[in-house]
Amino acid sequence: MNLPPTPALSRFVQRCATVTGDNITVNKGDAQMVSKEYQQLLEYTVALQAQLIEERKAQEIEIVAPQW
């Protein structure tokens, strides 16, 4: 399972991190691409969680994660 590419989301994050003013303007096309990539990233995360749960059930593995 490969992480989906997110170039528009990466560009948006870069713009947000480097903006010098109080506002940022994003055109409709860019906003739609960021939204699409974000949804793909969420789908990937949910699928990965489901896969980990199945592996855990099948093999009795322990998943160690940081406590946030």
WOPERA-V805781 format. One record per pair of residues at least 24 apart in sequence whose C-alpha atoms are under 10 Angstrom apart, sorted by sequence separation. I is the first residue (numbers start at 1). J is the second residue. D is the distance in Angstrom with one decimal. If there is no record, write none. Layout:
BEGIN
i=[I:I]
j=[J:J]
d=[D:D]
END
This chain:
BEGIN
i=[8:9:10:8:9:7:8:9:6:7:8:9:10:6:8:9:8:9:6:7:8:6:5:6:9:4:4:6:5:6:4:5:3:4:3:4:4:3:2:3:1:3:1:2:1:1]
j=[32:33:34:33:34:33:34:35:33:34:35:36:37:34:36:37:37:38:36:37:38:37:37:38:41:37:38:40:40:41:40:41:40:41:41:43:44:44:44:45:44:48:47:48:48:51]
d=[9.4:7.7:8.7:6.2:4.9:9.1:5.5:8.2:9.1:8.6:9.1:9.1:9.7:8.0:9.3:6.5:7.4:7.2:9.3:8.3:9.5:5.7:7.9:8.0:10.0:8.1:9.9:8.8:9.1:8.1:7.1:8.7:9.4:6.7:7.7:9.8:7.5:7.0:8.5:9.0:8.4:9.7:9.0:9.8:7.8:9.7]
END
